[in-house]
C-alpha cells in the first residue's frame, strides 16, 4: 500500500520554497494595493497564502469548519516580514501535525460548511490536497498583482520570464 503522508510532506515542502520566494518580494508599502475593487488587497491575499499551510493541522485535528460558527479573523500583517513570519508559523504547524498523523485518519470525511449549507464533504487527504491547490492558485494571483506593479517575478516550476531576461 502506498503511503500518502510522505508524498504530501514532499509536496508541501516543495510548494513552500516557491511560496517563500513570492512572499519575500511583497512590498510592505503596497499591502493595501488591489488591482480591482472586487479583488483582495495584497495584505489580505498575502495573509491568506501565508495561512494556508495551517489548514493541514486544522484538517488533521477537526472534522469540519463551519464559517457560521467560526467567523474568520485575519492575523495582523503590516509588513513583508509579518507575512513571512506568519507563513513559517503556519508551515511548521501544518508540517508537524502531518508528520505525526496516522494514515487512516486521512480517509475520514472532513466537511466545509456555512451553517446548514455544506460546501464540501471529502476525505481529509483530499482537503489537504485542496489546500495545496489553493496555495498555488492564490500564489499565481499574487504573481499577477506583483507583475502589475512591475516587480520581477521569481520562477515557480522553472525560470520566470524575468529570470530569463525576457
N, C-alpha and C positions, 0 to 999 in steps of 0.2 A: 504494500500500500504506500502510495506517495504521500509524504508529509507536507502539508501546506504551510506550516509555520516557518520553516527555513526559507521557503520561496517568498512569503510575504515580507519577512525580515530583510531579505536581499533587495526586493523591490523598494521597500521603504527607505533603505539606506541609499540606494541609487537615486531615487527621486529627491531625497534630502539634499544631496550635493547640488543639484540644479536649483532647488528652491532657495538654498543659502545664497547662491550666486545672484539670483533675481532680487531677493530681499536686500542684499547688501548694496544694491545700486539705487534703491528708492531714495530720492532726495527728501530729506527731512523738511525742507521748506515748501514742498509740494504735496504734503499729506492731505490737504483739503481740496486738491485739484480733482476734477472729474471731467471726462470728455463730453458728457451729456447730462442734462438734469435727471434723467432716469437711471444713470449709471451710479454705482457706488463711488464714494470718494476713494482716493488712493489709500487713505488711512484705513477705511473700512475693508477694502479689498485686501490690503496687505495683512491686516489683523486676521481676516478670515483664513487666508492662506497659512499664516503662522499658527493658527489654532487647529487646523485640520488634523495634524498628527495625533492630537489628543482624542480625536474621535475613536481611535483604536482602543484606548483604555476605557472610554465610555461604553463602547460596544461590548467589550470583554466583560465589564463589570455590571452591566444593566441589561434589561430585556427590552427596553423601549425608551424613546424620547417623545414626550408629549409637549409640544410647543405651548399648548394652552395651560399646562400645569407648571412649566418651567420657562418663564419668559427669559429671553436672551439678554445678557448684559455683556457688552464688549469690554475687554480689558483696556485700560488706558494705554494708548500708544501715541507718543509725542515725538518720536524720532525714529530714524533708521535703526539705531541701537536698540530701541524698545522692541521693534519688530523682530530683530534677530534674537533678542533675549526671549521673547515670547515663543518664537519658533523652537529654539533649543530646549526650552522647558517642555513644550508640547511634544516634541520629538522624543525626548528622553522618557517622558511619561508613557507615551504610546509604545515605544520600543520595549521598555522594561516590562510592561504588562503583557505584551505579546510573547516575549521570551518565556515567561513563566506560565503561560496559558496551556491548559490541557486541550489537545487536538479535538477531542469530542465536543468540547464546548462550542467550537466554531460551527457545528452543524445545527445548533439551536436557532430558533427563529427570533429575530430582533425586529421590532416594529417602530416605525416613524409615523407619528400621528399629530393631529391637532384636534384634541377632544375626541369626538366620535368619528371624525374623518381620518381614515387610515390612508396614508400616502404610500407606504410600502410595508411589507412583512416578508422578509427574506432571511436567509441564514446569516449568522454573524460574519462568516467568512466573506459572503457577498457584500455585506455592508462595509467591511474593511476595504475591499477592493473598490467599492464605490467612493469611499473617502480618498483613496489614492487617485482615482479618476477626477474627482473634484479638485484635487490639488493641481493636477496637470491642466485642467480646464481653466481654473482661475489664474494659474501662473501664466498661461498664454494670454489671458485677458490683461494681466499686469504688463506683459510684454507690449501689448498694443498701447497701453497708457504711456509707457516709457518711450516707445517709438514716436508717439505724437509729441512728446516733449524733447525730441531729438537726443535722447540718451541712448548710447550704443548698447545693444542687447547681447548678452552672452549666449553661447550655444547651449542647447538642451541635450540633443542626442547626436551632435556633431557640431561643426563650426557654424556660427551665425554669419549672415551677410556682413555684419560689422567686423567680425574676426577675420573674414576672408578679404577685407578691404574693398568690398563692393559698394 
